[in-house]
């Protein structure tokens, strides 16, 4: 059976960084979400997200849709199909609610794909520092932190299949390597 590793966690937790690292090392597929939000500094269309207008989003063949911070996010059928061309494992960075939609959808449509959820736990003060360090506007940082708290995103760690605790004393490279080992343990189960 194929597996979809849904990686969730608050903004700034490192989700995309860890997924890109492991995807490259292990040659897994990745389902790239489509969003209506504006790219952040350094984000690349087609790599981090497919960035589209609201109108384009509404016209796409989406298998899953979600709204977060007044923007739309979703998954196009073509991106799901492409993710499994060379491997039986694929990653996706998604909200907790999005992962639950996938679990339900795959059962309803009899897809031969098991959804496994992985929560990236990074302390909230570290999130704030990361967002500031990557150049996010302080007003946007405060808005995202408020949104994380209002949505009670940290409570999702209790509802996921696995939790990866980020050691903020490790280098980025060490954290990525630890995440890769963590994912290998999940796959071998």
N, C-alpha and C positions, 0 to 999 in steps of 0.2 A: 504494500500500500504506500502511496505517496504521502509525504508529510509537508504541511505548510507551517513553518515556525513563525508565529505572529509575535513580533517583538513590540512590547508596549512599555510605556513609562512617560513621565512628565517631560515637557519641553526642556532641552538642555541635558537630559540624562545620559546621552551618548548613544542612543538607539541606532541612528544612521551610521555613525562612525564604526560601531562594533559590527553591524551587519555588513558594511562594505568590506571591512577587513576579512571577516570569515568567508564571505562570498568569494573573494579573490583567492584566498588560500585553499579553500575546499571546492571551488568551482560549482557552487550551488547556484540555482536560479534565484532571481529576485523579482517580486512583483512590485513594480513602481506605481505608486498611487498617483492619481490625478487630482489637482487642487485648483481652486480659484484664487488662492492667496498669491500675493506678490512674492517673487523669490527673495530670500534673504541674501545678504552679502556672501558671495562665494558659492551659492547654490547654482547648479547647472540643470537646465531643462533637459529631461530625458535621463538624467542620472539620479538626481535627488527626488524630483517629482516631474510629472508632466504638468506644466503650468498653462492653464487655459482660462478663457473668459467664462463668466457665468453662463452665457448663452451656449458656448461650445460644450460646456459641461452637461447642460440639460439635453443636448442633442446626441451625446455619446451613448453607446451600448454598455451600460454599467451593470455589473452584477451586484454591486454593493455601493451604498451611499451613506455619508455621515456628515454632520455639521459640527464644526468646532470653532469657537471664537469668531462666529459670524462668517465663516468661510466654508465652502463645500470641499469634501474629500471623497474619493471613491475609487473603485477598481473597475477597469475596463475588461471585458471578456477576453480581448486579444492579449492583454498583458498576462492574464492567468494562463492562457494557452502557451505563450512564449516561455514562461518560467520553467516549464517542465520538459523542454525540448531535449536537454542533455543530461538530466539528473532527476531522481525521484524526490529530491529535497529542494524546497524553496523558502526564502525569507520574505517577510513583509513587515514593514514598520506601519503600525496601525493603532488606533485607539482601542481600549478595552471593549467598548461597544461594537466597534467594527469587527473585532475578533469573534465576538459572540454571534454577530450576524453571519460570519463565514461558517461557524460551526453549524448553525441552523440551516443555512442555505445548502451546504454540501450534503447534509443528511437528506433534505427535501429533494434535491436534484440527483441523489444517488451518485455523487462524485466519489471516486476512489481516492479521496484525499483526507487524511487525518489532520485536524487543526490542533496544534500544540501552542499554548500561550507561555511566553517568557516575559516577566516583568523586570525591567532594569531599575534597580533601586539605587538612587544617588541622593544623598542628603540635600534638603531644599536650599540651604545656604550655598552649597556647592553649585547648584543649578543657577542661582542668581549670579555667582561669580563667573561661571562659564558663559552665560548670556552676555554679560558685560564685556568679558574678554573677547568674545567673537564679534564685538562691535555693535550689538543691539542697542537701540535707543533706550535710555534709562526709564522713560515713561512706558515703553513697550515691555521692558523687563518687568516692571512693577505690575503691569496689566496681566502678563502671563503668569506671574507668581500668584496674583489674586485669583486668576482663573483656575489654576492648579488646586488652590485651596477650596474654592467654591465647588468645583467638580469632585472634590475629595478623591483625587487621583491616586493618592498613596494607599487608599483603602483597597484599590484593585489588586495590590500584591497578595492580599489574602484570598483572592478568588482565582488566581492564575495557577497554571500547572507547575511552573518553576519560577524561582526568583533568583536573579543574578545580583549580588550585592557588590557594588563598586567600591573598591578600596581607594580612597582619595589620596592615599600616600604612595600609590604606585604610579609609575609613568604611564603615559597613554599606550605605549607599546606593550608594557606588562599587562595592562588591563585588557587590551585586545587579545593577547595570548591567553589570558585567563578565561576570557569569554569563549574563545575557540575551544579550549579544553572542556568548558562547561557544556557547549553545544555537542561536542563529540560524545560526552557521557549521556546526553539526552538521546542521541541517535542510536547509540548502542543498546539502549533499553528495549 
